[in-house]
Amino acid sequence: MQAESIAATPTLDPHEVVRDEHLRARAFLGEVELVDGDGTFTSPGTPWLIDGWRPHALSRPPTLGQDNAYVFQSLLGMDPAEYDALVHEDVIY
């Protein structure tokens, strides 16, 4: 297709994507910290450019319950004592 001036790209499986030097050279791939903090893994980034710049949101995923206090107390307005009681009872992790 490319020989006929039609934009085309090969279809890659996930293992091929993270090893592709073309994608790495264009900052499509990045290293993301593992949740346990013990190393990194390669992850694809955003597949588009904005004004020639690739927005990156490559960061490790949150741990289980990492943002619970913020969500329950700040966003939902739960009383801190009630929140602590539910955590103690294993209702909230």
C-alpha positions as CSV (number, residue, x, y, z in Angstrom):
1,M,0.0,0.0,0.0
2,Q,2.8,2.4,0.9
3,A,4.3,1.8,-2.6
4,E,1.1,3.1,-4.0
5,S,1.2,6.2,-1.8
6,I,-1.4,4.9,0.6
7,A,-0.8,5.6,4.2
8,A,-0.4,2.2,5.9
9,T,1.4,0.6,8.8
10,P,1.9,-3.1,9.7
11,T,-0.3,-4.7,12.2
12,L,1.7,-5.5,15.3
13,D,1.0,-7.6,18.3
14,P,1.7,-6.1,21.8
15,H,5.1,-7.6,22.1
16,E,6.1,-6.2,18.7
17,V,4.7,-2.7,19.6
18,V,7.0,-2.3,22.6
19,R,10.0,-3.5,20.6
20,D,9.4,-1.3,17.6
21,E,12.3,1.2,17.2
22,H,10.2,3.4,14.9
23,L,7.7,3.9,17.7
24,R,10.4,4.4,20.3
25,A,12.2,7.0,18.2
26,R,9.0,9.0,17.9
27,A,8.4,9.0,21.7
28,F,5.3,6.7,21.4
29,L,6.7,4.3,24.0
30,G,7.8,5.1,27.5
31,E,8.8,3.4,30.7
32,V,6.2,3.2,33.5
33,E,7.1,2.4,37.1
34,L,5.7,-0.8,38.5
35,V,3.1,-0.5,41.2
36,D,5.5,-2.1,43.8
37,G,8.2,0.3,42.7
38,D,10.5,-2.6,41.7
39,G,11.4,-1.6,38.2
40,T,9.6,-0.4,35.1
41,F,7.8,-1.8,32.1
42,T,7.4,-0.4,28.5
43,S,4.0,1.0,27.7
44,P,2.6,2.7,24.6
45,G,1.6,6.4,25.0
46,T,-0.9,8.6,23.3
47,P,-1.2,7.7,19.6
48,W,-1.6,11.3,18.4
49,L,0.4,14.6,18.3
50,I,-0.9,18.0,19.3
51,D,1.0,20.8,17.6
52,G,3.9,18.3,17.1
53,W,3.9,17.3,20.7
54,R,2.9,13.9,22.1
55,P,1.0,14.3,25.4
56,H,2.2,11.7,27.9
57,A,0.2,10.3,30.7
58,L,2.6,7.5,31.4
59,S,2.7,7.0,35.2
60,R,2.2,4.0,37.3
61,P,-1.4,3.0,38.1
62,P,-2.7,3.8,41.6
63,T,-2.5,1.2,44.3
64,L,-5.7,-0.4,45.6
65,G,-7.4,2.3,47.7
66,Q,-4.7,4.9,47.2
67,D,-7.2,7.7,46.6
68,N,-10.1,6.5,48.8
69,A,-9.6,9.1,51.6
70,Y,-9.7,11.9,49.0
71,V,-12.8,10.5,47.2
72,F,-14.8,9.7,50.3
73,Q,-13.9,12.6,52.5
74,S,-13.1,15.5,50.0
75,L,-15.4,14.7,47.1
76,L,-18.3,12.9,48.9
77,G,-18.0,14.8,52.2
78,M,-17.8,11.8,54.5
79,D,-16.9,12.6,58.1
80,P,-13.3,11.5,58.8
81,A,-14.4,9.4,61.9
82,E,-17.0,7.6,59.7
83,Y,-14.4,6.9,57.0
84,D,-11.9,5.6,59.6
85,A,-14.6,3.3,61.1
86,L,-15.4,1.9,57.6
87,V,-11.7,1.3,56.9
88,H,-11.3,-0.4,60.3
89,E,-14.3,-2.7,59.4
90,D,-12.8,-3.5,56.0
91,V,-15.7,-1.9,54.2
92,I,-13.3,0.6,52.5
93,Y,-9.7,-0.5,51.7
